[in-house]
Amino acid sequence: MLMGETAKRILVYVMDEYTGTIGTFGMERGGKTSIMIEINNQLLRYSEYFDSIIWVTASRSPNLPKLQNDIAKEIGLCFDDIDDTMTRSAKLWQALMRQKRFLLIIDDLWEAFPLHKVGIPNPEHSKNFKLVITTRSLSVCRGMETVKEVEVELLSIKEAWDLFKHKVGEDVVSSLRIEAVAKEIAKECGGLPLAICTVGRALRKENNVRQWQIALRELQNSTASIEGMENQAFARLKFSYERLKDNIIRSCFLYCALYPKDHHIDVDELVRYWIYEGLLGNLGNVESKMQQGYIIVNEMKNACMLDCVYQDGSTDDHVKMHDFIRDMALSLGTPLYMVRAGHGIGTAPPLRMNGTQTLKESQ
């Protein structure tokens, strides 16, 4: 994703030694997480700023023990079956204070909480530690006593067009006939970065102007009768899903939604599950199916349906699904009885499920 003005502002605050706590806020699905992923990736390339970056995702209802566990896991801390919250807080605080220079990102925070109750040091008392939160509400930022707040607004027409061109390829939109249609498609994405990325990827390297015209009509028809920005965003993402190459890839994509929200999916494990479920067909040996699975994972990443997860210096072994894309996948999977509610499973099941058979029969 191109580094926009909002991301640059946040990055300046993150690198400013006098700013300890930064809040980013804006409408849901407005690109806050995508911006922080880009900042995270930028900082990983420049080790002079931070020795480590800790990324955790908050839950909608306040769950401080879970937040403690998630942070502890990221730094390799074990609580040894300690149940007392205050004892855990003290242990986590000590462990974090032993860290060198680190950035803590708390994504999708719904309610403010006192840092000391979790065991997070006050960033304003240390130049070695920064805290960034993303939230829908400015009041949450204020409740967290952020020093700087940055509103993440929808992309301007120019920013949306620049991002869209980057995703589809500058050479494609250099054609005047395609450029006119492409600008209309970019406008249909409503300034939502995720929609722009997925739709842009779906049309990447498409040189046939007729296909662009068809895509524009499909997008316009899919959103014309739908009210509400969130539902319209769903329609735009569904357009990208429907443009995936074949039903095998679509089935594999829907399967990814079986993992919990924000789960870091092991790619080898995921491909093996696809094989066990018969999603990759019955021909070929295991090695060839594994290679086929890796190709499908790459196609999903290229389509912005899966994000790379940066951990241990590698981007190849784990992926995650954006929560909005996962919601869209669950809404598509439920009528097929592949997924009923999408809640409560810890990992994707290794054995064949009745729902998968229904999914395969629908192809």
N, C-alpha and C positions, 0 to 999 in steps of 0.2 A: 504494500500500500504506500502511496506517496505521502511524504511527511508534510501535512498541511500546517496552516498557521496556528491552529489550536494545539496540535501536537508539539510544535516548536515552542510555544509558550510554556506548556507543561514541562518540557525537557529543560528549558532555561531555569525554571524554579527548582527542578530536581537537582540540577548541577550547582545551584547557588548554595554556598556553604552557610548562609544566614537564614535559609528557609528550611524548616524541619518537617512541617506537615502540610501537605497539599491535598486539596479536595477537588475532584472533578465531578460535575453534576450535569444532568440533562435528561431529556425524555428517554424512556425505555426504548431500546433498539436504535438509539441515536448514534451509536458508534463509540461509546466510551471505552468499552473493552477492547475493541479493535485498535483504538489509538494507543492504549496502554500496552498492547501486544507489540505494536510497532516501536514504542519507546523502550520496552523491555529488550527487544532484539537489537536496537541501536546501542543500548548500554552494554550488552554482552560483547559487542565488538570493540569496546573501549574499556579495558580493565582498569585504567587509571582512576576511574570514578568509584567503582564498587567492587569488592571482592566477591560478593554474592548478592543475588536477588531472590527474595522469598515471595512467592505468589500464592495467595489463598483466596478462596471464594466464600463469602459469607452466605448464611442461609436466611430465608425470608423471615422466619421467626427467630428471635434472639436465642442463640445457642453458644454460650461462651465456652463450655467444655469442648465442643466440637472445634471451635476456633483455636483453642489451646492445642488440641490434638493435631490439627492440620499444620500449625506453625512448628510444633515440636517435630513432626515427621519430616518437614523440610530441612531442619537443621540436625537431624539424627539424634534427637533427644527422646529418651524413654522415661515414662512416668512410673514404671514399675508398679502398676496397679494402685497408684495413689488416687484416691477418690476425692479427697478434700480439695476444694477449689482454691483456697488460699495457699495451701502447700504447693499445689501445682503452679500457681501464679508465681510464687517465690522462686521455684526451680526454673521456670521458663525465663523469668527476668534475669536470673544469674547466667543462664546459658546464652541469652541474647547479648548481655553485656560483655561476654567473652568474645563475641563475634568482632571482626575487624570493621571494615566499612561495608555496610549492607543497606539494601533498600527493601522495605516491606510494602507490598502492594496488597491491599484488601479490596477485592472486586465485588461489586454488586451488594453494597452495604445498605440495609433497609432501615436500621435504627442505630442511633449513637450509643456508645457504651464507654465506661471509664477504662482507660488503658490499663491502669494498675490492677483491675479485676481479672484481666486476662494474663497479665505478666509482661506487658509490652512497655519498655522504657519510654519516657517522654522524649521525643526527638528534639525538642527545643533545648534539652539539657546536654546534648551530645552532638558533635559535628560528624561523628562516624555513622550516624543512623538517620535515615529518611523514611517517612511514612507517606504513602499516597493511597487515598481511598477513591473509589468510584461509587456514585450513588445517584438516584433519581432526584434527590431533594437537597436544596441548599440548606435547609434546616438541619439535616444530618451532618453536613460539613461544619456548620456552626456548633452543633452539639459535640463534635469531635475536636473543636477548638483549632481548626485548620488556620494556618497563617495566610495562605493564598488559596483562593478559589477560582477555578476556571470553568466557565459554562461551555459544554460541548453542544453546539447548535447544529442543526441540519446543514449540510454542505450548501454553499452558494452555487449558483448555476455554473460559474467558472470552475470552482473546485470539483463539482460533480463531473463536469465535462473532462477536465484534466485526468481525474481518476478513471473515468470510463475509457478514455483513449489509451491510458496505460494498460488497462486490462484487456482490451480487444486487440491492441496493436496499432501503433501509429501508422504503419504502412497501409492497414486496411482502411482507416478513415481518411486517408489522403485522397481517396476517390471522391470527387465532388458529389456524385449521385448517392454514394453510401453515407457521406458525411451528413447530409441533410436529414436522412432517416435516423442515423445514429444519434444526432442531437435530440431528436424527438424521443427516442428510446431512453436516453439519459434523463430527460425531463420526467418521463413516466416513473422513474425510480424514486422520485420525490425527495431527493437529497439524502436518502438513507445510505450510508456507506456500504452496509452489508448487501443491500439489494443491488447497488451499483456493481459491486465486486462479483456477485454471483451471476447476474445477468450479463455483465461484460465478459466474464469467463465463458459463459455458455455460447457466446457469439465470437469468441476469439478466432482470428484467422479466417473468418467467413468472408469470402470475396464476392459472393453472388448477391447482387442488390435485391433480387426477388426474395431471397431468404430473409433479408433484413426487413423488407416490407411485410412479409408474413409474420415475422417476430413482433413487429410494431403492432399489427392488428391483434395478435394474440394477447399481448400485454394490455392493450386498450380494452379489449373485450373482457379480460379477466378482472379488471378493476372497475369497470364502468358501473356495474350494478352492486358494488360492495361499498359499504359505508364504514368510516373509521380508518385512521392511518394504519393501525396495527393489522387489521384484516387485509388492507390493500398490500401491506408489506408481505403478508403470507402469500398473497396471490402472485407477487413478483418472484418470491422464492420458489413457489410451486412451478412457475414457468421454467426456472433453471433446472429443477428436478426432472421435468418432463423432457427436457432437451438432453438429458444424459443418454449415452449412445444406445443402450439396449436394456432389456428387462433384467438381465443378470446384474448389471451395475446398479439399477434401481433397487433390486431386492437386497443387495449387499449394503447399499446406503441405508435403507430402512432398518436393517439389522443393527447398524451402529447405534440407533436410538434406544436399544435395549440396555445400553450402559447407563449408569447414573449421570446426572447433570455434572458437567465439568470433570468427568472421569478422564484420567490419562490412559488412553487405550494402547495396550501393547500391540504393535502391528503384527508380529508373528502369531500371537495368541488369536487376534481377530481373524487372520487368514485361515488358521487351523479351524476355528469355529465355522467359518463359511464352508470349509470342506466337509466337516462333520455334518452340517445341515444339508449338504447336497446343493448349495446355492451355485457352485461352480460347475455343475454338470457331472456326468458319470464317466466321461472319457479322460484318458491320460493318467499318468502316475502321480503320486503325491508331490514329487519335485516340480513337475510341470504345473500342477494346480497352485502350488505355492507361488511360483513365478507369475501365474495369471492373477493371483490375488494381490501381489505387490503392484502389478500394473494397474489394477482397479483402484487400489489405495492412492496411487499417484494421480490417476484421473480425477478422483474425488478432491484431492488437494488442489489440483490445477483448476477445478471448478469452484474452489472456495467452499466446498461442502464439508471439508475437514481442515483443521488447522494443525500445523506442526507444533509440537511441544518441545521447547528448548529445555533440556535437562542433561546434566553431566556433559555439557559441551557437544551434544549430538542432537540432530533434528530428524533422524531417520527411524528411530525405534518406537516412538510414541506419537499419537495424534489425539486430538479432542474435537468434539462437535460443539459449535457455538450453540448456546442455549435456545436461541430463537429458531435456528435451523433444526435443532432437536425437537422443539415444539411442533414445527411444521411436519417433520417426519412422523411424529406420533399421531398427528391428526390424519395423516395419510395412511398410517399403518393400522389404526384402530378399526376401520371398516373391513379390513382384510383379516381381522382377528389375529394378526401377528402380535399386536400389543393391545392390552386392554386399557390400562391406565398409565403405564410407564412409571410406576412408583415402586420403591421398596426393594429392588434387586441390587445385590452388591456387585456381581459380575455377570457377564453374559453366560447363560447356561451352556454347558458343554455337550448336552445330549439333545437329540431331535425333539422339537416341540410340535404339538398338533397344529399350532397357528402357522408354522412355516410351510406345512404341506398345503394349507389353504392359500398361502401367498403364492406358492409355486404354481398351483392350479390356475391362478388368476392371470398368469403371464400370457 
